[in-house]
Amino acid sequence: MPTIPSPLPGVFYRRPSPDKPEYVSVGDEVTEGQTIGLIEVMKNFTEFKATAAGTVKEFLIEDEAEVSVGQDVAVLE
């Protein structure tokens, strides 16, 4: 199954702000290039985009968790 790795180190967020819904949830279909979250590095936010198309099977890290470069964040099926 394909995975979506983090392009940057930082903190992973699944929603654009605390009062907004998640970009995507488990079971959602995503397209390549679709935003699935944000990575925060030193108060700068970068959109985190899917590197492949598919259905989100699971997220491998929690919302607001630290992530490393290349660390798998989500699994697609």
All heavy atoms as a GROMACS GRO file, in nm:
protein
  588
    1MET      N    1   0.084  -0.118   0.000
    1MET     CA    2   0.000   0.000   0.000
    1MET      C    3   0.088   0.125   0.000
    1MET      O    4   0.186   0.130   0.074
    1MET     CB    5  -0.090   0.001   0.122
    1MET     CG    6  -0.205  -0.095   0.112
    1MET     SD    7  -0.312  -0.080   0.255
    1MET     CE    8  -0.324  -0.252   0.295
    2PRO      N    9   0.051   0.222  -0.079
    2PRO     CA   10   0.132   0.345  -0.080
    2PRO      C   11   0.115   0.426   0.049
    2PRO      O   12   0.010   0.422   0.113
    2PRO     CB   13   0.077   0.423  -0.200
    2PRO     CG   14  -0.056   0.365  -0.231
    2PRO     CD   15  -0.057   0.225  -0.176
    3THR      N   16   0.221   0.494   0.084
    3THR     CA   17   0.218   0.583   0.200
    3THR      C   18   0.248   0.725   0.154
    3THR      O   19   0.300   0.746   0.045
    3THR     CB   20   0.321   0.540   0.306
    3THR    OG1   21   0.451   0.542   0.247
    3THR    CG2   22   0.290   0.402   0.362
    4ILE      N   23   0.215   0.820   0.239
    4ILE     CA   24   0.245   0.961   0.210
    4ILE      C   25   0.346   1.007   0.314
    4ILE      O   26   0.314   1.019   0.432
    4ILE     CB   27   0.118   1.047   0.217
    4ILE    CG1   28   0.013   0.994   0.119
    4ILE    CG2   29   0.152   1.193   0.186
    4ILE    CD1   30  -0.120   1.066   0.127
    5PRO      N   31   0.472   1.030   0.271
    5PRO     CA   32   0.575   1.075   0.365
    5PRO      C   33   0.576   1.227   0.382
    5PRO      O   34   0.534   1.301   0.294
    5PRO     CB   35   0.705   1.027   0.298
    5PRO     CG   36   0.674   1.033   0.152
    5PRO     CD   37   0.527   0.998   0.140
    6SER      N   38   0.626   1.269   0.495
    6SER     CA   39   0.638   1.412   0.522
    6SER      C   40   0.753   1.473   0.443
    6SER      O   41   0.864   1.419   0.444
    6SER     CB   42   0.661   1.436   0.671
    6SER     OG   43   0.679   1.574   0.695
    7PRO      N   44   0.729   1.586   0.377
    7PRO     CA   45   0.837   1.652   0.304
    7PRO      C   46   0.927   1.739   0.393
    7PRO      O   47   1.034   1.780   0.351
    7PRO     CB   48   0.762   1.740   0.203
    7PRO     CG   49   0.635   1.774   0.274
    7PRO     CD   50   0.600   1.653   0.357
    8LEU      N   51   0.880   1.766   0.514
    8LEU     CA   52   0.950   1.857   0.606
    8LEU      C   53   0.945   1.804   0.748
    8LEU      O   54   0.853   1.732   0.783
    8LEU     CB   55   0.882   1.995   0.608
    8LEU     CG   56   0.870   2.073   0.479
    8LEU    CD1   57   0.771   2.188   0.496
    8LEU    CD2   58   1.006   2.126   0.440
    9PRO      N   59   1.040   1.847   0.832
    9PRO     CA   60   1.026   1.819   0.975
    9PRO      C   61   0.938   1.928   1.036
    9PRO      O   62   0.933   2.040   0.987
    9PRO     CB   63   1.170   1.831   1.026
    9PRO     CG   64   1.230   1.936   0.937
    9PRO     CD   65   1.165   1.916   0.801
   10GLY      N   66   0.867   1.896   1.141
   10GLY     CA   67   0.784   1.996   1.208
   10GLY      C   68   0.668   1.933   1.281
   10GLY      O   69   0.675   1.819   1.322
   11VAL      N   70   0.561   2.008   1.294
   11VAL     CA   71   0.440   1.961   1.361
   11VAL      C   72   0.332   1.944   1.254
   11VAL      O   73   0.308   2.034   1.174
   11VAL     CB   74   0.394   2.060   1.470
   11VAL    CG1   75   0.264   2.012   1.535
   11VAL    CG2   76   0.502   2.078   1.575
   12PHE      N   77   0.267   1.828   1.254
   12PHE     CA   78   0.164   1.795   1.156
   12PHE      C   79   0.026   1.832   1.211
   12PHE      O   80  -0.008   1.796   1.325
   12PHE     CB   81   0.168   1.645   1.125
   12PHE     CG   82   0.056   1.598   1.037
   12PHE    CD1   83   0.048   1.639   0.906
   12PHE    CD2   84  -0.041   1.512   1.086
   12PHE    CE1   85  -0.055   1.596   0.824
   12PHE    CE2   86  -0.144   1.468   1.006
   12PHE     CZ   87  -0.151   1.510   0.874
   13TYR      N   88  -0.049   1.903   1.130
   13TYR     CA   89  -0.187   1.940   1.166
   13TYR      C   90  -0.282   1.887   1.060
   13TYR      O   91  -0.258   1.905   0.941
   13TYR     CB   92  -0.203   2.094   1.174
   13TYR     CG   93  -0.124   2.156   1.285
   13TYR    CD1   94   0.002   2.210   1.261
   13TYR    CD2   95  -0.175   2.162   1.414
   13TYR    CE1   96   0.076   2.268   1.363
   13TYR    CE2   97  -0.101   2.220   1.517
   13TYR     CZ   98   0.024   2.272   1.491
   13TYR     OH   99   0.097   2.329   1.592
   14ARG      N  100  -0.392   1.827   1.103
   14ARG     CA  101  -0.490   1.770   1.010
   14ARG      C  102  -0.599   1.870   0.970
   14ARG      O  103  -0.681   1.840   0.886
   14ARG     CB  104  -0.555   1.646   1.070
   14ARG     CG  105  -0.455   1.531   1.079
   14ARG     CD  106  -0.516   1.405   1.132
   14ARG     NE  107  -0.630   1.363   1.056
   14ARG     CZ  108  -0.708   1.260   1.088
   14ARG    NH1  109  -0.682   1.191   1.196
   14ARG    NH2  110  -0.812   1.229   1.015
   15ARG      N  111  -0.599   1.989   1.030
   15ARG     CA  112  -0.701   2.090   0.998
   15ARG      C  113  -0.634   2.226   0.982
   15ARG      O  114  -0.529   2.249   1.040
   15ARG     CB  115  -0.810   2.091   1.104
   15ARG     CG  116  -0.763   2.118   1.243
   15ARG     CD  117  -0.874   2.104   1.349
   15ARG     NE  118  -0.892   1.964   1.384
   15ARG     CZ  119  -1.010   1.902   1.384
   15ARG    NH1  120  -1.121   1.965   1.356
   15ARG    NH2  121  -1.018   1.776   1.414
   16PRO      N  122  -0.696   2.316   0.905
   16PRO     CA  123  -0.636   2.447   0.882
   16PRO      C  124  -0.633   2.537   1.005
   16PRO      O  125  -0.547   2.624   1.016
   16PRO     CB  126  -0.721   2.509   0.771
   16PRO     CG  127  -0.848   2.433   0.770
   16PRO     CD  128  -0.819   2.298   0.828
   17SER      N  129  -0.726   2.518   1.098
   17SER     CA  130  -0.727   2.590   1.225
   17SER      C  131  -0.812   2.508   1.322
   17SER      O  132  -0.890   2.422   1.280
   17SER     CB  133  -0.782   2.732   1.209
   17SER     OG  134  -0.917   2.731   1.171
   18PRO      N  135  -0.799   2.535   1.453
   18PRO     CA  136  -0.869   2.453   1.552
   18PRO      C  137  -1.021   2.447   1.535
   18PRO      O  138  -1.084   2.348   1.572
   18PRO     CB  139  -0.832   2.518   1.685
   18PRO     CG  140  -0.702   2.585   1.659
   18PRO     CD  141  -0.710   2.632   1.516
   19ASP      N  142  -1.082   2.551   1.477
   19ASP     CA  143  -1.228   2.553   1.464
   19ASP      C  144  -1.277   2.508   1.326
   19ASP      O  145  -1.395   2.517   1.296
   19ASP     CB  146  -1.281   2.694   1.495
   19ASP     CG  147  -1.225   2.799   1.401
   19ASP    OD1  148  -1.116   2.777   1.345
   19ASP    OD2  149  -1.289   2.904   1.385
   20LYS      N  150  -1.186   2.458   1.243
   20LYS     CA  151  -1.222   2.412   1.108
   20LYS      C  152  -1.219   2.260   1.102
   20LYS      O  153  -1.151   2.194   1.181
   20LYS     CB  154  -1.123   2.468   1.004
   20LYS     CG  155  -1.119   2.618   0.998
   20LYS     CD  156  -1.245   2.673   0.937
   20LYS     CE  157  -1.235   2.825   0.924
   20LYS     NZ  158  -1.356   2.886   0.884
   21PRO      N  159  -1.292   2.200   1.006
   21PRO     CA  160  -1.289   2.054   0.991
   21PRO      C  161  -1.155   2.006   0.935
   21PRO      O  162  -1.079   2.085   0.877
   21PRO     CB  163  -1.403   2.026   0.894
   21PRO     CG  164  -1.426   2.154   0.822
   21PRO     CD  165  -1.385   2.264   0.914
   22GLU      N  166  -1.128   1.877   0.953
   22GLU     CA  167  -1.005   1.817   0.900
   22GLU      C  168  -1.004   1.826   0.747
   22GLU      O  169  -1.109   1.822   0.684
   22GLU     CB  170  -0.998   1.669   0.940
   22GLU     CG  171  -0.988   1.650   1.089
   22GLU     CD  172  -0.996   1.503   1.130
   22GLU    OE1  173  -1.043   1.419   1.050
   22GLU    OE2  174  -0.956   1.473   1.243
   23TYR      N  175  -0.883   1.838   0.693
   23TYR     CA  176  -0.871   1.838   0.547
   23TYR      C  177  -0.928   1.709   0.489
   23TYR      O  178  -1.006   1.711   0.395
   23TYR     CB  179  -0.724   1.852   0.504
   23TYR     CG  180  -0.669   1.991   0.519
   23TYR    CD1  181  -0.585   2.023   0.625
   23TYR    CD2  182  -0.699   2.090   0.426
   23TYR    CE1  183  -0.532   2.151   0.638
   23TYR    CE2  184  -0.646   2.218   0.439
   23TYR     CZ  185  -0.564   2.248   0.544
   23TYR     OH  186  -0.512   2.374   0.558
   24VAL      N  187  -0.884   1.596   0.543
   24VAL     CA  188  -0.935   1.465   0.503
   24VAL      C  189  -0.944   1.375   0.625
   24VAL      O  190  -0.872   1.395   0.724
   24VAL     CB  191  -0.848   1.397   0.394
   24VAL    CG1  192  -0.848   1.476   0.264
   24VAL    CG2  193  -0.708   1.373   0.440
   25SER      N  194  -1.030   1.276   0.617
   25SER     CA  195  -1.048   1.178   0.724
   25SER      C  196  -1.022   1.039   0.670
   25SER      O  197  -1.022   1.017   0.548
   25SER     CB  198  -1.190   1.186   0.780
   25SER     OG  199  -1.216   1.315   0.832
   26VAL      N  200  -1.006   0.943   0.759
   26VAL     CA  201  -0.993   0.803   0.718
   26VAL      C  202  -1.117   0.767   0.638
   26VAL      O  203  -1.230   0.800   0.675
   26VAL     CB  204  -0.976   0.712   0.842
   26VAL    CG1  205  -0.983   0.565   0.802
   26VAL    CG2  206  -0.846   0.744   0.913
   27GLY      N  207  -1.096   0.702   0.524
   27GLY     CA  208  -1.205   0.662   0.436
   27GLY      C  209  -1.230   0.758   0.321
   27GLY      O  210  -1.299   0.726   0.226
   28ASP      N  211  -1.171   0.879   0.329
   28ASP     CA  212  -1.188   0.977   0.222
   28ASP      C  213  -1.100   0.941   0.102
   28ASP      O  214  -0.988   0.892   0.118
   28ASP     CB  215  -1.149   1.117   0.268
   28ASP     CG  216  -1.249   1.179   0.364
   28ASP    OD1  217  -1.357   1.121   0.385
   28ASP    OD2  218  -1.218   1.288   0.418
   29GLU      N  219  -1.150   0.973  -0.017
   29GLU     CA  220  -1.072   0.962  -0.140
   29GLU      C  221  -0.987   1.087  -0.153
   29GLU      O  222  -1.035   1.198  -0.127
   29GLU     CB  223  -1.165   0.953  -0.262
   29GLU     CG  224  -1.247   0.827  -0.270
   29GLU     CD  225  -1.168   0.708  -0.323
   29GLU    OE1  226  -1.077   0.729  -0.406
   29GLU    OE2  227  -1.197   0.597  -0.279
   30VAL      N  228  -0.860   1.071  -0.192
   30VAL     CA  229  -0.774   1.186  -0.217
   30VAL      C  230  -0.713   1.174  -0.357
   30VAL      O  231  -0.700   1.063  -0.409
   30VAL     CB  232  -0.661   1.200  -0.112
   30VAL    CG1  233  -0.717   1.228   0.024
   30VAL    CG2  234  -0.570   1.080  -0.110
   31THR      N  235  -0.680   1.288  -0.414
   31THR     CA  236  -0.612   1.290  -0.542
   31THR      C  237  -0.468   1.335  -0.520
   31THR      O  238  -0.437   1.403  -0.421
   31THR     CB  239  -0.680   1.387  -0.640
   31THR    OG1  240  -0.684   1.517  -0.582
   31THR    CG2  241  -0.823   1.342  -0.671
   32GLU      N  242  -0.381   1.299  -0.610
   32GLU     CA  243  -0.242   1.342  -0.600
   32GLU      C  244  -0.238   1.495  -0.602
   32GLU      O  245  -0.304   1.558  -0.684
   32GLU     CB  246  -0.160   1.286  -0.716
   32GLU     CG  247  -0.013   1.316  -0.705
   32GLU     CD  248   0.070   1.247  -0.811
   32GLU    OE1  249   0.018   1.158  -0.882
   32GLU    OE2  250   0.188   1.283  -0.823
   33GLY      N  251  -0.166   1.554  -0.509
   33GLY     CA  252  -0.155   1.698  -0.500
   33GLY      C  253  -0.259   1.764  -0.410
   33GLY      O  254  -0.252   1.884  -0.385
   34GLN      N  255  -0.355   1.686  -0.360
   34GLN     CA  256  -0.458   1.740  -0.271
   34GLN      C  257  -0.399   1.765  -0.132
   34GLN      O  258  -0.322   1.686  -0.080
   34GLN     CB  259  -0.574   1.640  -0.260
   34GLN     CG  260  -0.685   1.685  -0.168
   34GLN     CD  261  -0.799   1.584  -0.162
   34GLN    OE1  262  -0.811   1.497  -0.248
   34GLN    NE2  263  -0.881   1.595  -0.061
   35THR      N  264  -0.435   1.877  -0.072
   35THR     CA  265  -0.388   1.909   0.063
   35THR      C  266  -0.454   1.816   0.164
   35THR      O  267  -0.575   1.802   0.166
   35THR     CB  268  -0.419   2.056   0.098
   35THR    OG1  269  -0.354   2.141   0.004
   35THR    CG2  270  -0.372   2.091   0.239
   36ILE      N  271  -0.370   1.752   0.247
   36ILE     CA  272  -0.423   1.662   0.350
   36ILE      C  273  -0.390   1.712   0.491
   36ILE      O  274  -0.433   1.655   0.589
   36ILE     CB  275  -0.375   1.518   0.332
   36ILE    CG1  276  -0.223   1.507   0.350
   36ILE    CG2  277  -0.420   1.462   0.198
   36ILE    CD1  278  -0.175   1.364   0.366
   37GLY      N  279  -0.309   1.819   0.499
   37GLY     CA  280  -0.273   1.873   0.629
   37GLY      C  281  -0.176   1.988   0.614
   37GLY      O  282  -0.151   2.037   0.503
   38LEU      N  283  -0.121   2.030   0.727
   38LEU     CA  284  -0.021   2.135   0.731
   38LEU      C  285   0.098   2.087   0.811
   38LEU      O  286   0.083   2.007   0.904
   38LEU     CB  287  -0.077   2.261   0.800
   38LEU     CG  288  -0.194   2.333   0.737
   38LEU    CD1  289  -0.242   2.444   0.830
   38LEU    CD2  290  -0.155   2.391   0.602
   39ILE      N  291   0.216   2.139   0.776
   39ILE     CA  292   0.336   2.117   0.856
   39ILE      C  293   0.382   2.254   0.904
   39ILE      O  294   0.398   2.347   0.824
   39ILE     CB  295   0.450   2.052   0.773
   39ILE    CG1  296   0.407   1.918   0.714
   39ILE    CG2  297   0.576   2.038   0.858
   39ILE    CD1  298   0.401   1.803   0.809
   40GLU      N  299   0.399   2.267   1.036
   40GLU     CA  300   0.447   2.393   1.093
   40GLU      C  301   0.594   2.379   1.127
   40GLU      O  302   0.635   2.287   1.198
   40GLU     CB  303   0.370   2.427   1.221
   40GLU     CG  304   0.422   2.551   1.288
   40GLU     CD  305   0.373   2.569   1.430
   40GLU    OE1  306   0.304   2.480   1.482
   40GLU    OE2  307   0.406   2.672   1.489
   41VAL      N  308   0.672   2.474   1.076
   41VAL     CA  309   0.814   2.482   1.108
   41VAL      C  310   0.842   2.625   1.149
   41VAL      O  311   0.828   2.716   1.068
   41VAL     CB  312   0.902   2.444   0.986
   41VAL    CG1  313   1.049   2.450   1.023
   41VAL    CG2  314   0.865   2.308   0.931
   42MET      N  315   0.874   2.646   1.274
   42MET     CA  316   0.906   2.779   1.327
   42MET      C  317   0.800   2.883   1.290
   42MET      O  318   0.830   2.989   1.237
   42MET     CB  319   1.045   2.822   1.278
   42MET     CG  320   1.154   2.728   1.326
   42MET     SD  321   1.318   2.774   1.270
   42MET     CE  322   1.342   2.921   1.365
   43LYS      N  323   0.675   2.851   1.318
   43LYS     CA  324   0.559   2.940   1.296
   43LYS      C  325   0.526   2.964   1.148
   43LYS      O  326   0.444   3.048   1.116
   43LYS     CB  327   0.576   3.074   1.368
   43LYS     CG  328   0.597   3.061   1.516
   43LYS     CD  329   0.478   2.998   1.584
   43LYS     CE  330   0.503   2.987   1.734
   43LYS     NZ  331   0.418   2.891   1.798
   44ASN      N  332   0.591   2.890   1.059
   44ASN     CA  333   0.557   2.895   0.916
   44ASN      C  334   0.481   2.768   0.882
   44ASN      O  335   0.526   2.658   0.916
   44ASN     CB  336   0.683   2.905   0.830
   44ASN     CG  337   0.750   3.039   0.842
   44ASN    OD1  338   0.686   3.142   0.827
   44ASN    ND2  339   0.878   3.038   0.872
   45PHE      N  340   0.366   2.783   0.816
   45PHE     CA  341   0.282   2.669   0.782
   45PHE      C  342   0.293   2.640   0.632
   45PHE      O  343   0.281   2.730   0.550
   45PHE     CB  344   0.136   2.699   0.818
   45PHE     CG  345   0.115   2.707   0.966
   45PHE    CD1  346   0.134   2.826   1.035
   45PHE    CD2  347   0.077   2.595   1.038
   45PHE    CE1  348   0.116   2.835   1.171
   45PHE    CE2  349   0.057   2.601   1.176
   45PHE     CZ  350   0.077   2.721   1.242
   46THR      N  351   0.316   2.513   0.600
   46THR     CA  352   0.326   2.468   0.462
   46THR      C  353   0.220   2.362   0.439
   46THR      O  354   0.205   2.270   0.520
   46THR     CB  355   0.467   2.407   0.435
   46THR    OG1  356   0.565   2.506   0.464
   46THR    CG2  357   0.480   2.361   0.292
   47GLU      N  358   0.147   2.374   0.328
   47GLU     CA  359   0.048   2.272   0.296
   47GLU      C  360   0.118   2.138   0.271
   47GLU      O  361   0.221   2.133   0.204
   47GLU     CB  362  -0.033   2.312   0.173
   47GLU     CG  363  -0.129   2.425   0.198
   47GLU     CD  364  -0.217   2.453   0.078
   47GLU    OE1  365  -0.185   2.413  -0.035
   47GLU    OE2  366  -0.321   2.518   0.099
   48PHE      N  367   0.061   2.034   0.326
   48PHE     CA  368   0.112   1.898   0.310
   48PHE      C  369   0.019   1.829   0.212
   48PHE      O  370  -0.099   1.812   0.238
   48PHE     CB  371   0.112   1.831   0.447
   48PHE     CG  372   0.161   1.689   0.450
   48PHE    CD1  373   0.240   1.637   0.350
   48PHE    CD2  374   0.127   1.606   0.555
   48PHE    CE1  375   0.285   1.506   0.355
   48PHE    CE2  376   0.170   1.476   0.562
   48PHE     CZ  377   0.250   1.426   0.461
   49LYS      N  378   0.073   1.791   0.096
   49LYS     CA  379  -0.009   1.738  -0.013
   49LYS      C  380   0.012   1.589  -0.032
   49LYS      O  381   0.122   1.538  -0.009
   49LYS     CB  382   0.022   1.814  -0.141
   49LYS     CG  383  -0.010   1.963  -0.128
   49LYS     CD  384   0.014   2.037  -0.256
   49LYS     CE  385  -0.014   2.184  -0.242
   49LYS     NZ  386  -0.151   2.220  -0.236
   50ALA      N  387  -0.093   1.522  -0.077
   50ALA     CA  388  -0.085   1.379  -0.108
   50ALA      C  389   0.010   1.358  -0.226
   50ALA      O  390   0.007   1.434  -0.323
   50ALA     CB  391  -0.223   1.324  -0.140
   51THR      N  392   0.093   1.257  -0.216
   51THR     CA  393   0.186   1.225  -0.323
   51THR      C  394   0.132   1.119  -0.418
   51THR      O  395   0.198   1.084  -0.515
   51THR     CB  396   0.321   1.178  -0.264
   51THR    OG1  397   0.295   1.069  -0.174
   51THR    CG2  398   0.390   1.290  -0.189
   52ALA      N  399   0.013   1.069  -0.390
   52ALA     CA  400  -0.052   0.968  -0.474
   52ALA      C  401  -0.203   0.978  -0.451
   52ALA      O  402  -0.248   1.039  -0.355
   52ALA     CB  403  -0.003   0.828  -0.438
   53ALA      N  404  -0.278   0.916  -0.540
   53ALA     CA  405  -0.424   0.912  -0.526
   53ALA      C  406  -0.464   0.781  -0.458
   53ALA      O  407  -0.395   0.680  -0.469
   53ALA     CB  408  -0.490   0.922  -0.663
   54GLY      N  409  -0.578   0.783  -0.388
   54GLY     CA  410  -0.629   0.663  -0.324
   54GLY      C  411  -0.724   0.698  -0.213
   54GLY      O  412  -0.767   0.813  -0.198
   55THR      N  413  -0.757   0.598  -0.133
   55THR     CA  414  -0.844   0.615  -0.017
   55THR      C  415  -0.758   0.612   0.108
   55THR      O  416  -0.673   0.525   0.123
   55THR     CB  417  -0.948   0.500  -0.010
   55THR    OG1  418  -1.023   0.500  -0.131
   55THR    CG2  419  -1.041   0.518   0.108
   56VAL      N  420  -0.779   0.708   0.197
   56VAL     CA  421  -0.700   0.715   0.320
   56VAL      C  422  -0.741   0.596   0.409
   56VAL      O  423  -0.856   0.586   0.451
   56VAL     CB  424  -0.722   0.848   0.396
   56VAL    CG1  425  -0.643   0.849   0.526
   56VAL    CG2  426  -0.685   0.966   0.308
   57LYS      N  427  -0.646   0.506   0.433
   57LYS     CA  428  -0.672   0.389   0.517
   57LYS      C  429  -0.649   0.423   0.664
   57LYS      O  430  -0.726   0.382   0.750
   57LYS     CB  431  -0.584   0.272   0.477
   57LYS     CG  432  -0.607   0.149   0.560
   57LYS     CD  433  -0.522   0.034   0.518
   57LYS     CE  434  -0.552  -0.084   0.610
   57LYS     NZ  435  -0.463  -0.195   0.586
   58GLU      N  436  -0.539   0.496   0.691
   58GLU     CA  437  -0.510   0.535   0.829
   58GLU      C  438  -0.405   0.646   0.831
   58GLU      O  439  -0.329   0.662   0.737
   58GLU     CB  440  -0.461   0.416   0.913
   58GLU     CG  441  -0.325   0.365   0.875
   58GLU     CD  442  -0.276   0.252   0.963
   58GLU    OE1  443  -0.281   0.266   1.088
   58GLU    OE2  444  -0.232   0.150   0.909
   59PHE      N  445  -0.404   0.720   0.941
   59PHE     CA  446  -0.298   0.815   0.969
   59PHE      C  447  -0.204   0.748   1.068
   59PHE      O  448  -0.249   0.687   1.165
   59PHE     CB  449  -0.354   0.946   1.027
   59PHE     CG  450  -0.414   1.036   0.923
   59PHE    CD1  451  -0.549   1.029   0.893
   59PHE    CD2  452  -0.334   1.125   0.853
   59PHE    CE1  453  -0.604   1.111   0.796
   59PHE    CE2  454  -0.389   1.207   0.756
   59PHE     CZ  455  -0.524   1.200   0.727
   60LEU      N  456  -0.074   0.759   1.044
   60LEU     CA  457   0.025   0.692   1.126
   60LEU      C  458   0.075   0.779   1.241
   60LEU      O  459   0.146   0.729   1.328
   60LEU     CB  460   0.142   0.646   1.039
   60LEU     CG  461   0.103   0.550   0.927
   60LEU    CD1  462   0.222   0.524   0.838
   60LEU    CD2  463   0.047   0.420   0.984
   61ILE      N  464   0.042   0.908   1.239
   61ILE     CA  465   0.077   0.996   1.350
   61ILE      C  466  -0.047   1.074   1.391
   61ILE      O  467  -0.139   1.093   1.311
   61ILE     CB  468   0.194   1.092   1.316
   61ILE    CG1  469   0.156   1.189   1.205
   61ILE    CG2  470   0.319   1.017   1.279
   61ILE    CD1  471   0.257   1.300   1.188
   62GLU      N  472  -0.047   1.120   1.512
   62GLU     CA  473  -0.160   1.195   1.566
   62GLU      C  474  -0.156   1.340   1.518
   62GLU      O  475  -0.051   1.393   1.485
   62GLU     CB  476  -0.156   1.192   1.719
   62GLU     CG  477  -0.173   1.055   1.780
   62GLU     CD  478  -0.309   0.994   1.754
   62GLU    OE1  479  -0.409   1.067   1.760
   62GLU    OE2  480  -0.314   0.873   1.726
   63ASP      N  481  -0.272   1.403   1.519
   63ASP     CA  482  -0.282   1.545   1.492
   63ASP      C  483  -0.197   1.620   1.595
   63ASP      O  484  -0.196   1.586   1.713
   63ASP     CB  485  -0.429   1.588   1.503
   63ASP     CG  486  -0.453   1.730   1.459
   63ASP    OD1  487  -0.383   1.779   1.369
   63ASP    OD2  488  -0.544   1.793   1.516
   64GLU      N  489  -0.122   1.720   1.550
   64GLU     CA  490  -0.035   1.802   1.633
   64GLU      C  491   0.088   1.728   1.685
   64GLU      O  492   0.150   1.770   1.782
   64GLU     CB  493  -0.112   1.868   1.748
   64GLU     CG  494  -0.226   1.955   1.700
   64GLU     CD  495  -0.300   2.024   1.813
   64GLU    OE1  496  -0.242   2.045   1.921
   64GLU    OE2  497  -0.418   2.059   1.792
   65ALA      N  498   0.125   1.618   1.618
   65ALA     CA  499   0.244   1.544   1.657
   65ALA      C  500   0.365   1.589   1.574
   65ALA      O  501   0.350   1.639   1.463
   65ALA     CB  502   0.222   1.394   1.637
   66GLU      N  503   0.483   1.572   1.632
   66GLU     CA  504   0.607   1.603   1.560
   66GLU      C  505   0.629   1.498   1.452
   66GLU      O  506   0.599   1.380   1.471
   66GLU     CB  507   0.725   1.601   1.657
   66GLU     CG  508   0.712   1.702   1.766
   66GLU     CD  509   0.812   1.814   1.758
   66GLU    OE1  510   0.912   1.802   1.685
   66GLU    OE2  511   0.790   1.914   1.825
   67VAL      N  512   0.680   1.544   1.339
   67VAL     CA  513   0.707   1.456   1.226
   67VAL      C  514   0.845   1.487   1.171
   67VAL      O  515   0.892   1.602   1.178
   67VAL     CB  516   0.596   1.470   1.118
   67VAL    CG1  517   0.596   1.606   1.056
   67VAL    CG2  518   0.606   1.363   1.013
   68SER      N  519   0.914   1.385   1.120
   68SER     CA  520   1.047   1.400   1.062
   68SER      C  521   1.037   1.394   0.909
   68SER      O  522   0.942   1.339   0.855
   68SER     CB  523   1.138   1.287   1.108
   68SER     OG  524   1.148   1.286   1.248
   69VAL      N  525   1.138   1.444   0.843
   69VAL     CA  526   1.144   1.436   0.696
   69VAL      C  527   1.141   1.288   0.656
   69VAL      O  528   1.214   1.205   0.711
   69VAL     CB  529   1.273   1.500   0.641
   69VAL    CG1  530   1.287   1.474   0.492
   69VAL    CG2  531   1.274   1.648   0.668
   70GLY      N  532   1.054   1.254   0.563
   70GLY     CA  533   1.045   1.118   0.512
   70GLY      C  534   0.961   1.023   0.597
   70GLY      O  535   0.935   0.911   0.557
   71GLN      N  536   0.918   1.068   0.715
   71GLN     CA  537   0.836   0.984   0.801
   71GLN      C  538   0.698   0.967   0.737
   71GLN      O  539   0.636   1.063   0.692
   71GLN     CB  540   0.820   1.047   0.939
   71GLN     CG  541   0.737   0.965   1.035
   71GLN     CD  542   0.727   1.031   1.172
   71GLN    OE1  543   0.792   1.131   1.200
   71GLN    NE2  544   0.645   0.973   1.258
   72ASP      N  545   0.650   0.843   0.732
   72ASP     CA  546   0.518   0.817   0.675
   72ASP      C  547   0.410   0.872   0.767
   72ASP      O  548   0.411   0.847   0.887
   72ASP     CB  549   0.497   0.667   0.653
   72ASP     CG  550   0.584   0.612   0.541
   72ASP    OD1  551   0.617   0.690   0.449
   72ASP    OD2  552   0.616   0.494   0.545
   73VAL      N  553   0.318   0.948   0.707
   73VAL     CA  554   0.211   1.012   0.782
   73VAL      C  555   0.078   0.943   0.761
   73VAL      O  556  -0.002   0.929   0.852
   73VAL     CB  557   0.202   1.162   0.744
   73VAL    CG1  558   0.081   1.228   0.807
   73VAL    CG2  559   0.330   1.235   0.784
   74ALA      N  560   0.052   0.899   0.637
   74ALA     CA  561  -0.076   0.836   0.605
   74ALA      C  562  -0.055   0.718   0.513
   74ALA      O  563   0.044   0.712   0.438
   74ALA     CB  564  -0.169   0.936   0.538
   75VAL      N  565  -0.148   0.622   0.519
   75VAL     CA  566  -0.147   0.505   0.433
   75VAL      C  567  -0.269   0.513   0.341
   75VAL      O  568  -0.379   0.540   0.388
   75VAL     CB  569  -0.153   0.375   0.516
   75VAL    CG1  570  -0.156   0.252   0.426
   75VAL    CG2  571  -0.036   0.366   0.613
   76LEU      N  572  -0.247   0.487   0.213
   76LEU     CA  573  -0.356   0.485   0.115
   76LEU      C  574  -0.380   0.342   0.071
   76LEU      O  575  -0.293   0.258   0.074
   76LEU     CB  576  -0.319   0.569  -0.008
   76LEU     CG  577  -0.288   0.716   0.015
   76LEU    CD1  578  -0.250   0.781  -0.117
   76LEU    CD2  579  -0.407   0.788   0.076
   77GLU      N  580  -0.503   0.318   0.023
   77GLU     CA  581  -0.532   0.188  -0.040
   77GLU      C  582  -0.600   0.212  -0.171
   77GLU      O  583  -0.640   0.321  -0.204
   77GLU     CB  584  -0.615   0.098   0.048
   77GLU     CG  585  -0.735   0.158   0.115
   77GLU     CD  586  -0.809   0.059   0.204
   77GLU    OE1  587  -0.758  -0.050   0.233
   77GLU    OE2  588  -0.918   0.092   0.246
   0.00000   0.00000   0.00000
